[in-house]
Amino acid sequence: MRINMKRFICSHLILISICFSALALAQTSSSFDTCIEQGLNYGNGQGSDVIDQNCFDLINVNANDKSKKINEELKTSYAGYKNIISIHQEGFAPTYIAGENSKLQDIQAIALDVVNKEIAVLEASGDLLFFTTQISGNIAPFRIIKSKFLFGATDLYVDSQKDEVIVFNKESQSILYYSRTGDYNRRPGKQNIELLRSQDNIGINAQSVIFDTEKRQIEVYSNPSMPLHILNF
């Protein structure tokens, strides 16, 4: 029985490549499990209160584009992944927002509010968490917005001009508007977390949006090449 050596060698090389890829994926998953644990214990006195450089690298590699923002003026980059936000100002060591007090669990997107020196976080649960950019660590959000309409949301933008937070809900195919200053933790009647207004049925299978801050427009996309709609805010 003759063996085609080229095929034999190629098939083995492919198997080796697959094995190495699977091993690398397993190591990355295992490494980030460690990072999640570091995030949970950050600042609570039960862990080392350290999030190591490997975790910083993993956060910045795995965070999606909606969870990465840069403050050009301060030369500071922000990245959110799972239960950790990394903050890196040029020339300084990274700092983090993480820990039990932060209530961070599964970050979907972040938005910078340069005017009010805040960072807004959209969680997978739909909760909106607002933190100051002046302090890092195991800190509690200054404000929280909860709403049944927010489940399924995937992106957000803070309109400091109108003091509103604008949210794209991919599941309901809508743009939602809330008061930036609302807070679920206030007593009933003072929370100000009601839906202000919405733009519904924004397209067929809208997948993503781009917030154009200069034109004050929202570009709605079903594919990356051409917007379905352009909405004003």
Kinemage of the C-alpha trace (Angstrom):
@kinemage 1
@onewidth
@group {chain A} dominant
@subgroup {mainchain}
@vectorlist {calphas} color= white
{ca met a 1} P 0.000 0.000 0.000
{ca arg a 2} L 1.563 3.249 -1.128
{ca ile a 3} L 1.221 6.337 0.999
{ca asn a 4} L 1.086 9.806 -0.494
{ca met a 5} L 3.744 11.413 1.709
{ca lys a 6} L 2.688 14.969 0.903
{ca arg a 7} L -0.865 14.273 2.016
{ca phe a 8} L 0.380 12.390 5.069
{ca ile a 9} L 2.640 15.257 6.147
{ca cys a 10} L 0.016 17.933 5.427
{ca ser a 11} L -2.678 16.120 7.376
{ca his a 12} L -0.381 15.750 10.370
{ca leu a 13} L 0.637 19.404 10.203
{ca ile a 14} L -3.032 20.402 10.200
{ca leu a 15} L -3.701 18.202 13.233
{ca ile a 16} L -0.724 19.703 15.053
{ca ser a 17} L -1.937 23.225 14.215
{ca ile a 18} L -5.437 22.425 15.511
{ca cys a 19} L -3.981 20.988 18.728
{ca phe a 20} L -1.834 24.069 19.331
{ca ser a 21} L -4.818 26.375 18.646
{ca ala a 22} L -7.011 24.422 21.062
{ca leu a 23} L -4.250 24.511 23.685
{ca ala a 24} L -3.790 28.276 23.256
{ca leu a 25} L -7.560 28.817 23.561
{ca ala a 26} L -7.704 26.682 26.708
{ca gln a 27} L -4.767 28.582 28.218
{ca thr a 28} L -6.416 31.943 27.384
{ca ser a 29} L -9.703 30.784 28.929
{ca ser a 30} L -7.896 29.532 32.013
{ca ser a 31} L -5.884 32.756 32.249
{ca phe a 32} L -8.982 34.917 32.071
{ca asp a 33} L -10.714 32.790 34.705
{ca thr a 34} L -7.844 33.917 36.923
{ca cys a 35} L -8.423 37.527 35.835
{ca ile a 36} L -12.136 37.304 36.661
{ca glu a 37} L -11.217 36.017 40.102
{ca gln a 38} L -8.733 38.870 40.558
{ca gly a 39} L -11.482 41.288 39.517
{ca leu a 40} L -13.939 39.812 42.016
{ca asn a 41} L -11.434 40.048 44.871
{ca tyr a 42} L -10.029 43.435 43.876
{ca gly a 43} L -9.994 45.749 46.875
{ca asn a 44} L -11.913 43.466 49.244
{ca gly a 45} L -8.963 42.464 51.379
{ca gln a 46} L -9.328 38.762 50.529
{ca gly a 47} L -7.072 38.695 47.494
{ca ser a 48} L -3.773 40.257 46.558
{ca asp a 49} L -5.545 43.479 45.422
{ca val a 50} L -3.547 43.187 42.222
{ca ile a 51} L -4.671 42.717 38.622
{ca asp a 52} L -1.562 41.571 36.813
{ca gln a 53} L -0.117 42.635 33.469
{ca asn a 54} L -1.318 39.462 31.764
{ca cys a 55} L -4.901 40.409 32.632
{ca phe a 56} L -4.377 43.931 31.307
{ca asp a 57} L -3.212 42.438 28.004
{ca leu a 58} L -6.137 39.989 27.851
{ca ile a 59} L -8.676 42.747 28.558
{ca asn a 60} L -7.339 44.922 25.754
{ca val a 61} L -7.205 42.018 23.285
{ca asn a 62} L -10.670 40.626 24.077
{ca ala a 63} L -12.663 43.825 24.636
{ca asn a 64} L -14.845 44.610 21.616
{ca asp a 65} L -14.699 47.958 19.832
{ca lys a 66} L -17.753 49.217 21.759
{ca ser a 67} L -15.894 48.587 25.014
{ca lys a 68} L -12.766 50.560 24.111
{ca lys a 69} L -12.568 54.336 24.357
{ca ile a 70} L -9.769 56.930 24.304
{ca asn a 71} L -9.625 60.376 25.881
{ca glu a 72} L -7.257 62.085 23.453
{ca glu a 73} L -6.811 65.168 25.627
{ca leu a 74} L -5.676 63.177 28.660
{ca lys a 75} L -3.973 60.482 26.557
{ca thr a 76} L -5.913 57.874 28.489
{ca ser a 77} L -7.389 54.652 27.126
{ca tyr a 78} L -10.246 52.661 28.658
{ca ala a 79} L -11.145 49.026 27.964
{ca gly a 80} L -13.878 46.945 29.563
{ca tyr a 81} L -14.173 43.165 29.507
{ca lys a 82} L -16.192 40.842 31.742
{ca asn a 83} L -15.951 42.406 35.242
{ca ile a 84} L -12.935 44.713 34.834
{ca ile a 85} L -12.317 48.147 33.331
{ca ser a 86} L -8.670 48.926 32.647
{ca ile a 87} L -7.530 52.550 32.597
{ca his a 88} L -4.160 53.419 31.101
{ca gln a 89} L -2.796 56.941 30.975
{ca glu a 90} L 0.297 57.363 28.867
{ca gly a 91} L 3.421 57.235 31.026
{ca phe a 92} L 1.688 55.643 34.026
{ca ala a 93} L 0.941 52.096 35.177
{ca pro a 94} L -2.586 50.817 34.436
{ca thr a 95} L -5.298 51.200 37.044
{ca tyr a 96} L -8.633 49.405 37.257
{ca ile a 97} L -12.270 49.647 38.229
{ca ala a 98} L -13.274 46.235 39.536
{ca gly a 99} L -14.397 44.427 42.660
{ca glu a 100} L -17.644 43.662 44.428
{ca asn a 101} L -18.584 47.305 45.000
{ca ser a 102} L -18.343 48.088 41.272
{ca lys a 103} L -21.205 45.684 40.400
{ca leu a 104} L -19.410 44.962 37.128
{ca gln a 105} L -20.231 41.488 35.820
{ca asp a 106} L -20.378 41.299 32.034
{ca ile a 107} L -19.516 44.530 30.223
{ca gln a 108} L -21.122 45.041 26.815
{ca ala a 109} L -20.066 48.607 26.004
{ca ile a 110} L -18.657 51.759 27.588
{ca ala a 111} L -19.010 55.472 26.825
{ca leu a 112} L -16.925 58.418 27.983
{ca asp a 113} L -18.510 61.619 29.246
{ca val a 114} L -15.549 63.994 29.111
{ca val a 115} L -17.608 67.020 30.210
{ca asn a 116} L -18.817 65.434 33.452
{ca lys a 117} L -15.688 63.274 33.920
{ca glu a 118} L -17.656 60.040 33.957
{ca ile a 119} L -17.618 56.664 32.284
{ca ala a 120} L -20.931 54.957 31.519
{ca val a 121} L -21.045 51.162 31.341
{ca leu a 122} L -23.675 48.978 29.702
{ca glu a 123} L -23.943 45.546 31.304
{ca ala a 124} L -25.278 42.398 29.600
{ca ser a 125} L -28.216 42.587 32.026
{ca gly a 126} L -29.123 45.983 30.545
{ca asp a 127} L -28.102 47.910 33.665
{ca leu a 128} L -26.345 51.236 33.090
{ca leu a 129} L -23.584 52.014 35.597
{ca phe a 130} L -21.967 55.436 35.915
{ca phe a 131} L -18.491 55.867 37.429
{ca thr a 132} L -16.273 58.877 37.922
{ca thr a 133} L -13.078 58.893 35.860
{ca gln a 134} L -11.282 60.604 38.752
{ca ile a 135} L -11.080 57.519 40.984
{ca ser a 136} L -10.259 53.874 40.314
{ca gly a 137} L -10.360 50.752 42.471
{ca asn a 138} L -13.171 48.774 44.070
{ca ile a 139} L -15.583 51.693 43.792
{ca ala a 140} L -19.365 51.746 43.604
{ca pro a 141} L -21.086 53.363 40.620
{ca phe a 142} L -22.292 56.914 41.298
{ca arg a 143} L -25.602 56.102 39.644
{ca ile a 144} L -27.435 53.089 38.213
{ca ile a 145} L -30.239 53.032 35.667
{ca lys a 146} L -32.414 49.931 35.436
{ca ser a 147} L -35.220 49.513 32.918
{ca lys a 148} L -37.087 46.596 31.361
{ca phe a 149} L -36.516 48.213 27.955
{ca leu a 150} L -32.732 47.947 28.287
{ca phe a 151} L -32.452 44.153 28.122
{ca gly a 152} L -30.879 43.285 24.760
{ca ala a 153} L -29.009 46.604 24.462
{ca thr a 154} L -25.534 46.496 22.921
{ca asp a 155} L -24.213 50.067 22.655
{ca leu a 156} L -24.558 53.491 24.279
{ca tyr a 157} L -23.533 57.138 24.064
{ca val a 158} L -23.658 59.941 26.624
{ca asp a 159} L -25.050 63.215 25.290
{ca ser a 160} L -23.663 65.677 27.829
{ca gln a 161} L -25.262 68.566 25.920
{ca lys a 162} L -28.765 67.301 26.742
{ca asp a 163} L -27.785 65.335 29.871
{ca glu a 164} L -29.080 62.143 28.284
{ca val a 165} L -27.760 58.648 27.714
{ca ile a 166} L -28.663 57.121 24.350
{ca val a 167} L -28.842 53.343 24.046
{ca phe a 168} L -29.065 51.068 21.015
{ca asn a 169} L -31.197 47.993 21.737
{ca lys a 170} L -30.384 45.413 19.103
{ca glu a 171} L -33.059 43.016 20.335
{ca ser a 172} L -35.951 45.496 20.132
{ca gln a 173} L -34.438 47.362 17.131
{ca ser a 174} L -34.803 50.703 18.867
{ca ile a 175} L -32.906 53.737 20.145
{ca leu a 176} L -33.715 54.566 23.769
{ca tyr a 177} L -33.213 57.837 25.644
{ca tyr a 178} L -32.783 58.189 29.419
{ca ser a 179} L -31.788 60.993 31.744
{ca arg a 180} L -28.068 60.855 32.477
{ca thr a 181} L -28.729 61.904 36.060
{ca gly a 182} L -31.276 59.177 36.865
{ca asp a 183} L -30.509 56.788 39.702
{ca tyr a 184} L -32.298 53.577 40.640
{ca asn a 185} L -30.970 53.802 44.213
{ca arg a 186} L -32.921 56.950 45.037
{ca arg a 187} L -36.275 56.670 46.744
{ca pro a 188} L -39.319 56.114 44.499
{ca gly a 189} L -40.499 59.312 42.884
{ca lys a 190} L -36.961 60.732 42.795
{ca gln a 191} L -35.251 58.106 40.645
{ca asn a 192} L -35.784 59.760 37.250
{ca ile a 193} L -35.039 56.505 35.398
{ca glu a 194} L -38.118 56.399 33.178
{ca leu a 195} L -37.710 56.063 29.427
{ca leu a 196} L -37.795 59.624 28.063
{ca arg a 197} L -38.508 58.676 24.465
{ca ser a 198} L -37.558 56.131 21.828
{ca gln a 199} L -37.008 55.750 18.107
{ca asp a 200} L -38.555 52.402 17.172
{ca asn a 201} L -38.413 50.148 14.112
{ca ile a 202} L -35.104 51.690 13.100
{ca gly a 203} L -34.414 49.141 10.374
{ca ile a 204} L -34.582 45.575 9.233
{ca asn a 205} L -32.042 43.537 11.162
{ca ala a 206} L -30.077 46.511 12.469
{ca gln a 207} L -26.824 45.115 13.876
{ca ser a 208} L -24.852 48.130 15.016
{ca val a 209} L -24.794 51.902 15.274
{ca ile a 210} L -22.215 54.662 15.070
{ca phe a 211} L -22.756 57.823 17.116
{ca asp a 212} L -21.483 60.833 15.151
{ca thr a 213} L -20.894 63.427 17.866
{ca glu a 214} L -20.083 66.291 15.511
{ca lys a 215} L -23.168 65.904 13.328
{ca arg a 216} L -25.276 64.699 16.281
{ca gln a 217} L -26.451 61.750 14.245
{ca ile a 218} L -26.844 58.017 14.713
{ca glu a 219} L -25.873 55.851 11.748
{ca val a 220} L -27.740 52.512 11.830
{ca tyr a 221} L -26.129 49.537 10.073
{ca ser a 222} L -27.240 46.052 9.086
{ca asn a 223} L -23.851 45.508 7.431
{ca pro a 224} L -20.610 47.503 7.695
{ca ser a 225} L -20.718 48.996 4.192
{ca met a 226} L -23.743 51.286 4.186
{ca pro a 227} L -26.078 52.690 6.871
{ca leu a 228} L -29.755 51.729 6.789
{ca his a 229} L -30.803 54.974 8.389
{ca ile a 230} L -29.319 58.164 9.754
{ca leu a 231} L -31.148 59.482 12.804
{ca asn a 232} L -30.749 62.807 14.588
{ca phe a 233} L -30.396 63.109 18.341
